[in-house]
Amino acid sequence: MSRKTRDLDNAHYSPELIRKYENPEYARRAEEYERQARAEKGGRHGRQRTSRRAESQRNYSYDEGYYDSRNSQGDPARYQEQGYSYEDYLAARGESRQGKHGVSRRAGRGSRKQPKAPRQRKRHRFHLGRLIRNLIILALILAVALFAYILSLTKNLDRVDTSGKNFAINDQVASDLKGYRNIAILGSDARRGESYTGSRTDAIIILSIKRTTGETHMISVMRDSYLKIRDGSGNLMLDKVTHAHAYGGGVDTISSLNRNLDLNIREYVVFNWQAVADTVDTLGGIEVDVKRNEIADLNKWGPETGRNVGSKYHKITHTGVQTLDGVQATTYCRIRKTSGGDTGRAQRYKKIMSAVMKKAASSPTKLSTLSKEVMPEIRTNMTQTQLATLMLRAPMMDMQKSISWPKSYYGGIVNGVWYAIPTTLNTNVKRLHRQAFGQTDYVPTATCRAISDEIVSQTGIAYGNN
């Protein structure tokens, strides 16, 4: 008989099994200790692999001496007799009730509760997609708010309904230029208190915007250009294009431009001297580079301009970049006798327009005042939406790209009247479409060619002197 076994009923059993068999209370307590040991093992290490759990159970089997078959102190009978407790059991294993992280464990029947892990700091993840989405939403809100504000500024304009009007746009031209938005900007010579009706145009500028890119050209047309217009009775005749506004207002002016230059203009804006002066004064003046040959004309015509707009003219004494007030800026637009003629006047109008747009873009707080005090003096057939979109794009426009028309002309007296006669109309229209619209091989319409032939026939002039 081995020393690890004893005889019972002519059979060999371990003392542990014999003890359990003879003392049921001992067997119950031993089983309870074994469950507690397994619970402690699970609470400390979590789930164990099957092979390790089986090995652990073998190591702590009561069949092999309670803890280990090699442990000489593993007789539970002796501990039972000495009041052996669970704390003694843990001490014998070299453990305590404190877990891995110093937190007391509660070992109970079937308990598997694991100790709490150390609290980790929450990490905030950066969501690029969410940021981009929020920025897009913010941009849309700001764009809508800005558009609504600009829309409110245009409500005081003197608006003319031209729906159903014929603007003399050729079908082929409408197709060729559908990618361009052409707008006529007309400076009227109406004085203070005068109506636009019957007034002539001091300046004719076509603002041409390419729809796909926003590329902008400013085409200035000489007011004395000899073209075919409608008279007060609606009959077509050759005369200065500036008279078209006196006969039929903005509609007849843009119809004349479309008929003679093969354009697709449907929108126009008309302003007078008072509107220019009030706009510049509201903005606090604009910077202009005054040339030496312009000073004499400015000081000659300035007092008259001041009387027409109801303000005093301040004499200009030196050349160079300086801030002009409303009366000075308006006079600067008008002069032409010794300052480059009609071509020089058109160039100065463009300078003033560019300076006003630049100053307005940098002075948003003054736009409300402009809306109340200046907008009623401006006449247009554009809707509020059309004008608002134009105002939004204005700060991004390059006003330096300009074209003077006609490029080749004869300036002189014909039948007792001074005209700027295109030489020829056909040639000048070809050049215009090449420069402004990129049409290198443009062929003018039959209407344009017929007018060109009629001009040569009536004046006998086919070659220019400018």
TIMI-318199 format. One line per 5 residues: number of its first residue (from 0); their letters; for each residue x, y, z of C-alpha. Coordinates in nm, 3 decimals, decimal comma, m for minus. Example, Ala and Ser with C-alpha at 12.3 -4.5 7.8 and 13.67 -1.06 7.14 Angstrom:
2
0 = AS = 1,230:m0,450:0,780  1,367:m0,106:0,714
END
This chain:
466
0 = MSRKT = 0,000:0,000:0,000  0,139:0,339:m0,092  0,172:0,597:0,179  m0,060:0,819:m0,021  m0,339:0,560:m0,002
5 = RDLDN = m0,527:0,373:0,269  m0,730:0,056:0,277  m1,108:0,067:0,296  m1,327:m0,234:0,226  m1,033:m0,423:0,078
10 = AHYSP = m0,959:m0,137:m0,168  m0,698:0,135:m0,185  m0,823:0,498:m0,164  m0,656:0,825:m0,091  m0,702:0,950:0,264
15 = ELIRK = m0,888:1,248:0,118  m1,157:1,038:m0,047  m1,193:0,821:0,262  m1,232:1,134:0,474  m1,503:1,271:0,243
20 = YENPE = m1,680:0,937:0,247  m1,676:0,904:0,625  m1,755:1,272:0,705  m2,022:1,431:0,478  m1,980:1,771:0,649
25 = YARRA = m1,612:1,764:0,568  m1,691:1,674:0,209  m1,934:1,969:0,181  m1,684:2,220:0,319  m1,406:2,082:0,099
30 = EEYER = m1,629:2,121:m0,208  m1,713:2,478:m0,105  m1,345:2,564:m0,066  m1,277:2,420:m0,407  m1,547:2,639:m0,566
35 = QARAE = m1,407:2,944:m0,395  m1,062:2,860:m0,525  m1,194:2,835:m0,879  m1,383:3,166:m0,838  m1,065:3,338:m0,719
40 = KGGRH = m0,876:3,195:m1,011  m1,136:3,321:m1,259  m1,158:3,668:m1,101  m0,785:3,717:m1,126  m0,721:3,597:m1,477
45 = GRQRT = m1,058:3,589:m1,655  m1,126:3,304:m1,884  m0,844:3,054:m1,905  m0,773:2,814:m2,181  m0,921:2,469:m2,132
50 = SRRAE = m0,584:2,305:m2,099  m0,467:2,548:m1,829  m0,798:2,522:m1,640  m0,774:2,146:m1,644  m0,417:2,163:m1,521
55 = SQRNY = m0,520:2,407:m1,247  m0,795:2,177:m1,135  m0,550:1,890:m1,119  m0,307:2,098:m0,914  m0,579:2,189:m0,663
60 = SYDEG = m0,753:1,853:m0,663  m0,837:1,716:m0,322  m0,748:1,376:m0,466  m0,386:1,491:m0,469  m0,357:1,646:m0,130
65 = YYDSR = m0,600:1,941:m0,148  m0,361:2,190:m0,310  m0,094:1,986:m0,472  0,013:1,624:m0,448  0,357:1,757:m0,366
70 = NSQGD = 0,232:1,979:m0,081  0,280:1,799:0,247  0,048:2,047:0,421  m0,248:1,976:0,195  m0,455:1,767:0,435
75 = PARYQ = m0,793:1,941:0,473  m0,881:1,712:0,761  m0,613:1,874:0,974  m0,729:2,226:0,880  m1,090:2,130:0,945
80 = EQGYS = m1,004:2,011:1,291  m0,812:2,336:1,366  m1,096:2,567:1,256  m0,948:2,621:0,910  m1,111:2,920:0,732
85 = YEDYL = m1,107:3,063:0,380  m0,855:3,329:0,484  m0,625:3,049:0,603  m0,677:2,880:0,270  m0,572:3,196:0,082
90 = AARGE = m0,274:3,249:0,312  m0,158:2,894:0,245  m0,164:2,983:m0,126  0,030:3,303:m0,067  m0,262:3,528:m0,169
95 = SRQGK = m0,505:3,771:m0,008  m0,848:3,915:m0,070  m0,687:4,214:m0,248  m0,703:4,174:m0,624  m0,454:4,267:m0,891
100 = HGVSR = m0,534:4,638:m0,868  m0,569:4,655:m0,490  m0,948:4,620:m0,487  m1,112:4,373:m0,251  m1,269:4,071:m0,413
105 = RAGRG = m1,591:3,916:m0,303  m1,574:3,546:m0,348  m1,909:3,381:m0,329  m2,094:3,097:m0,474  m2,049:3,112:m0,850
110 = SRKQP = m1,897:3,464:m0,835  m1,705:3,565:m1,151  m1,684:3,943:m1,099  m1,359:4,083:m1,236  m1,170:4,379:m1,086
115 = KAPRQ = m1,229:4,719:m1,250  m0,962:4,830:m1,492  m0,798:5,168:m1,432  m1,013:5,448:m1,574  m0,877:5,565:m1,905
120 = RKRHR = m0,903:5,919:m2,036  m1,157:5,951:m2,315  m0,994:6,017:m2,649  m1,167:6,267:m2,880  m1,149:6,162:m3,243
125 = FHLGR = m1,108:6,424:m3,518  m1,380:6,386:m3,781  m1,266:6,562:m4,101  m1,585:6,477:m4,286  m1,801:6,628:m4,012
130 = LIRNL = m1,589:6,945:m4,011  m1,619:6,986:m4,389  m1,995:6,931:m4,372  m2,035:7,195:m4,102  m1,822:7,443:m4,298
135 = IILAL = m2,033:7,388:m4,611  m2,354:7,443:m4,414  m2,210:7,761:m4,261  m2,101:7,889:m4,603  m2,448:7,826:m4,747
140 = ILAVA = m2,613:8,011:m4,458  m2,381:8,309:m4,503  m2,434:8,311:m4,882  m2,813:8,309:m4,843  m2,796:8,585:m4,581
145 = LFAYI = m2,567:8,797:m4,801  m2,788:8,749:m5,106  m3,097:8,844:m4,905  m2,920:9,158:m4,783  m2,810:9,259:m5,134
150 = LSLTK = m3,162:9,189:m5,258  m3,302:9,428:m4,998  m3,068:9,705:m5,121  m3,217:9,700:m5,471  m3,581:9,749:m5,371
155 = NLDRV = m3,564:10,130:m5,412  m3,453:10,134:m5,777  m3,655:10,313:m6,045  m3,759:9,996:m6,227  m3,900:9,985:m6,581
160 = DTSGK = m4,095:9,685:m6,710  m3,970:9,591:m7,057  m4,123:9,245:m7,080  m4,250:9,179:m7,431  m4,027:9,447:m7,586
165 = NFAIN = m3,829:9,380:m7,903  m3,456:9,433:m7,849  m3,363:9,367:m8,215  m3,150:9,059:m8,134  m3,063:8,847:m8,437
170 = DQVAS = m3,137:8,474:m8,393  m2,787:8,368:m8,495  m2,632:8,626:m8,261  m2,851:8,501:m7,975  m2,714:8,151:m8,033
175 = DLKGY = m2,351:8,259:m8,077  m2,346:8,478:m7,763  m2,558:8,265:m7,528  m2,249:8,218:m7,310  m2,223:8,594:m7,245
180 = RNIAI = m2,429:8,831:m7,035  m2,410:9,178:m7,191  m2,547:9,474:m6,993  m2,569:9,835:m7,115  m2,459:10,095:m6,857
185 = LGSDA = m2,576:10,437:m6,970  m2,474:10,774:m6,828  m2,749:11,029:m6,893  m2,693:11,403:m6,929  m3,013:11,477:m6,734
190 = RRGES = m2,957:11,759:m6,486  m3,081:11,788:m6,130  m3,458:11,749:m6,115  m3,485:11,651:m6,483  m3,649:11,331:m6,600
195 = YTGSR = m3,462:11,067:m6,795  m3,720:11,103:m7,070  m3,572:11,304:m7,356  m3,217:11,295:m7,216  m2,918:11,183:m7,418
200 = TDAII = m2,641:10,947:m7,312  m2,309:11,102:m7,214  m2,154:10,758:m7,183  m2,239:10,417:m7,330  m2,059:10,122:m7,172
205 = ILSIK = m2,132:9,755:m7,232  m2,042:9,528:m6,942  m1,975:9,187:m7,098  m1,949:8,888:m6,861  m1,858:8,536:m6,971
210 = RTTGE = m2,099:8,309:m6,785  m1,868:8,010:m6,742  m1,559:8,191:m6,613  m1,677:8,534:m6,500  m1,424:8,701:m6,733
215 = THMIS = m1,528:9,062:m6,783  m1,481:9,320:m7,057  m1,595:9,680:m7,058  m1,680:9,798:m7,407  m1,711:10,176:m7,436
220 = VMRDS = m1,903:10,303:m7,738  m1,846:10,661:m7,854  m2,167:10,858:m7,803  m2,128:11,029:m8,143  m2,095:10,701:m8,336
225 = YLKIR = m2,288:10,721:m8,664  m2,528:10,426:m8,651  m2,881:10,327:m8,750  m3,134:10,416:m8,479  m3,510:10,476:m8,457
230 = DGSGN = m3,640:10,832:m8,448  m3,932:10,956:m8,241  m4,178:10,813:m8,495  m4,018:10,470:m8,490  m3,852:10,503:m8,831
235 = LMLDK = m3,497:10,378:m8,883  m3,238:10,642:m8,973  m2,864:10,709:m8,947  m2,773:10,941:m8,660  m2,562:10,967:m8,345
240 = VTHAH = m2,629:10,670:m8,117  m2,657:10,908:m7,818  m2,988:11,034:m7,960  m3,146:10,689:m7,934  m3,212:10,743:m7,563
245 = AYGGG = m3,377:11,079:m7,629  m3,612:10,914:m7,880  m3,692:10,588:m7,704  m3,509:10,558:m7,373  m3,307:10,256:m7,265
250 = VDTIS = m3,496:10,011:m7,486  m3,415:10,199:m7,809  m3,054:10,246:m7,700  m2,985:9,876:m7,649  m3,186:9,790:m7,962
255 = SLNRN = m2,957:10,020:m8,162  m2,647:9,857:m8,013  m2,780:9,508:m8,091  m2,878:9,602:m8,447  m2,547:9,767:m8,542
260 = LDLNI = m2,290:9,569:m8,338  m2,449:9,219:m8,349  m2,503:9,196:m7,972  m2,757:9,029:m7,740  m2,817:9,302:m7,479
265 = REYVV = m3,142:9,269:m7,281  m3,055:9,457:m6,960  m2,964:9,819:m6,899  m2,894:10,062:m6,616  m2,925:10,442:m6,653
270 = FNWQA = m2,780:10,692:m6,407  m2,753:11,072:m6,414  m2,504:11,325:m6,280  m2,686:11,349:m5,948  m2,656:10,972:m5,892
275 = VADTV = m2,281:10,980:m5,958  m2,221:11,273:m5,723  m2,437:11,132:m5,443  m2,275:10,788:m5,470  m1,921:10,924:m5,445
280 = DTLGG = m2,009:11,155:m5,154  m2,184:10,874:m4,964  m1,872:10,658:m5,000  m1,651:10,941:m4,872  m1,482:11,013:m5,205
285 = IEVDV = m1,279:10,799:m5,444  m0,913:10,799:m5,544  m0,833:10,908:m5,901  m0,505:10,977:m6,079  m0,560:11,321:m6,235
290 = KRNEI = m0,347:11,401:m6,542  m0,211:11,746:m6,630  m0,423:11,786:m6,945  m0,740:11,714:m6,744  m0,703:11,989:m6,481
295 = ADLNK = m0,802:12,278:m6,710  m1,122:12,107:m6,825  m1,209:12,001:m6,471  m1,184:12,355:m6,336  m1,368:12,499:m6,639
300 = WGPET = m1,674:12,273:m6,621  m1,672:12,197:m6,250  m1,881:12,500:m6,139  m2,157:12,413:m6,391  m2,164:12,054:m6,266
305 = GRNVG = m2,188:12,181:m5,909  m2,494:12,392:m5,994  m2,660:12,095:m6,166  m2,615:11,862:m5,867  m2,671:12,123:m5,598
310 = SKYHK = m2,321:12,125:m5,448  m2,015:12,348:m5,453  m1,721:12,265:m5,678  m1,376:12,264:m5,518  m1,095:12,358:m5,753
315 = ITHTG = m0,828:12,099:m5,832  m0,476:12,239:m5,808  m0,236:11,950:m5,865  m0,189:11,630:m6,060  m0,150:11,276:m5,930
320 = VQTLD = m0,356:11,038:m5,719  m0,601:11,227:m5,497  m0,944:11,187:m5,341  m1,224:11,342:m5,547  m1,560:11,437:m5,400
325 = GVQAT = m1,894:11,389:m5,577  m1,891:11,706:m5,788  m1,526:11,661:m5,888  m1,581:11,295:m5,984  m1,891:11,380:m6,189
330 = TYCRI = m1,704:11,655:m6,372  m1,417:11,413:m6,432  m1,662:11,184:m6,617  m1,802:11,464:m6,835  m1,496:11,648:m6,970
335 = RKTSG = m1,374:11,575:m7,323  m1,274:11,888:m7,519  m0,902:11,891:m7,439  m0,894:11,558:m7,259  m0,910:11,293:m7,530
340 = GDTGR = m1,255:11,357:m7,676  m1,521:11,085:m7,658  m1,257:10,814:m7,615  m1,106:10,990:m7,316  m1,450:11,048:m7,164
345 = AQRYK = m1,539:10,679:m7,193  m1,210:10,583:m7,029  m1,277:10,820:m6,738  m1,627:10,680:m6,690  m1,474:10,334:m6,657
350 = KIMSA = m1,220:10,462:m6,405  m1,496:10,614:m6,193  m1,708:10,297:m6,213  m1,414:10,081:m6,110  m1,324:10,312:m5,821
355 = VMKKA = m1,686:10,325:m5,698  m1,720:9,945:m5,703  m1,392:9,904:m5,516  m1,489:10,161:m5,252  m1,839:10,016:m5,211
360 = ASSPT = m1,697:9,667:m5,158  m1,474:9,799:m4,878  m1,754:10,007:m4,718  m2,042:9,761:m4,656  m2,185:9,977:m4,376
365 = KLSTL = m2,265:10,252:m4,627  m2,461:10,032:m4,866  m2,785:10,090:m4,678  m2,748:10,468:m4,720  m2,677:10,420:m5,092
370 = SKEVM = m2,993:10,212:m5,122  m3,211:10,482:m4,965  m3,056:10,795:m5,117  m2,905:10,691:m5,452  m3,099:10,389:m5,579
375 = PEIRT = m3,416:10,593:m5,650  m3,209:10,802:m5,896  m3,106:10,494:m6,098  m3,334:10,349:m6,363  m3,315:9,989:m6,484
380 = NMTQT = m3,520:9,711:m6,641  m3,336:9,446:m6,439  m3,518:9,246:m6,173  m3,401:9,258:m5,812  m3,250:8,910:m5,848
385 = QLATL = m3,062:9,001:m6,167  m2,920:9,317:m6,012  m2,834:9,140:m5,684  m2,631:8,873:m5,866  m2,450:9,148:m6,058
390 = MLRAP = m2,366:9,333:m5,736  m2,233:9,014:m5,577  m1,998:8,956:m5,870  m1,888:9,319:m5,905  m1,598:9,304:m5,653
395 = MMDMQ = m1,445:9,013:m5,848  m1,465:9,184:m6,187  m1,151:9,304:m6,359  m1,248:9,647:m6,487  m0,908:9,694:m6,653
400 = KSISW = m1,004:9,481:m6,956  m1,157:9,746:m7,177  m1,231:9,788:m7,544  m1,300:10,119:m7,717  m1,541:10,113:m8,011
405 = PKSYY = m1,510:10,194:m8,292  m1,141:10,122:m8,317  m1,116:10,277:m8,664  m1,332:10,580:m8,742  m1,346:10,914:m8,918
410 = GGIVN = m1,408:11,202:m8,679  m1,531:11,514:m8,852  m1,811:11,730:m8,984  m2,063:11,565:m9,215  m2,359:11,774:m9,335
415 = GVWYA = m2,279:12,034:m9,072  m2,268:11,791:m8,776  m1,970:11,627:m8,605  m1,984:11,245:m8,618  m1,761:10,950:m8,540
420 = IPTTL = m1,812:10,740:m8,853  m1,696:10,376:m8,826  m1,461:10,283:m9,110  m1,611:10,055:m9,180  m1,891:9,928:m8,954
425 = NTNVK = m1,837:9,576:m9,090  m1,463:9,584:m9,009  m1,512:9,727:m8,659  m1,778:9,467:m8,569  m1,545:9,185:m8,676
430 = RLHRQ = m1,269:9,327:m8,454  m1,508:9,366:m8,158  m1,626:9,004:m8,172  m1,269:8,881:m8,197  m1,151:9,083:m7,895
435 = AFGQT = m1,453:9,047:m7,666  m1,593:8,704:m7,758  m1,302:8,515:m7,914  m1,476:8,477:m8,253  m1,169:8,481:m8,478
440 = DYVPT = m1,353:8,422:m8,805  m1,670:8,612:m8,726  m1,895:8,706:m9,018  m2,130:8,998:m8,937  m2,502:8,949:m8,991
445 = ATCRA = m2,671:9,059:m9,312  m2,829:9,350:m9,123  m2,492:9,473:m9,002  m2,337:9,445:m9,348  m2,628:9,634:m9,504
450 = ISDEI = m2,594:9,920:m9,252  m2,219:9,932:m9,317  m2,279:9,969:m9,691  m2,541:10,239:m9,631  m2,303:10,445:m9,414
455 = VSQTG = m2,036:10,439:m9,685  m2,296:10,522:m9,949  m2,436:10,826:m9,763  m2,108:10,972:m9,635  m1,866:10,855:m9,899
460 = IAYGN = m1,625:10,769:m9,617  m1,465:10,425:m9,607  m1,134:10,505:m9,442  m1,072:10,648:m9,101  m0,856:10,933:m8,976
465 = N = m0,817:10,795:m8,623
END
